[in-house]
Amino acid sequence: MQPRSKKRKQRAVVDTNVVVAGISGFREQYSPGRIASADLLHRWAVEENFLWLKDDAFRLCAEAGGADFLFTLNPRDFPQSRLKAKVIQPGHILDHRRR
């Protein structure tokens, strides 16, 4: 019997501002759709749908880690022309999911 091939998890860098905004969504009982950053963190915690890459130098981390995505609330801080990773806001993840 051959071992199952594991599907590669997408790799992502999550900017600190997304984490802070997401955590604020858990002060009260979690309510899906209320805070996009909280939705992103909740989906990651429940589904483990991407491998989270974090570092102080987010752009360098994204490049060195081969990230597919860089989640941020400040996309102007990460010009798409300088990154291979797709720069997106947490609420836009559904538009960019791989099938």
Phi, psi and omega in degrees: 000129180275144178293147177294139175279130179278135175285131180294127175289143173294151182250139185217148172251130181246116181295148182305324182296330177290319179298313181298314179296322180293318179298325179298336178286350180254007177296323176250182177302134181300133179231108181305139176088353182279314181229115184302322180294323177293321177299316179299312180296319180297313179299320179296315182295321184278312187264342187047049187278357172207157177273118186277120176253122179230146178192162179293325180262084190301317180297313179295322178297316180299315181291311182294328181272357181065038183297144173275327183226152167233110180274130179205154172268355181236072183298337178293340177286345184229080181303126182303328181295343181261359185231146171278325179294144178284123180271117182220157175273152185307323182290348183261007184299322182297331180286341187242012180291140175280149180263000000 
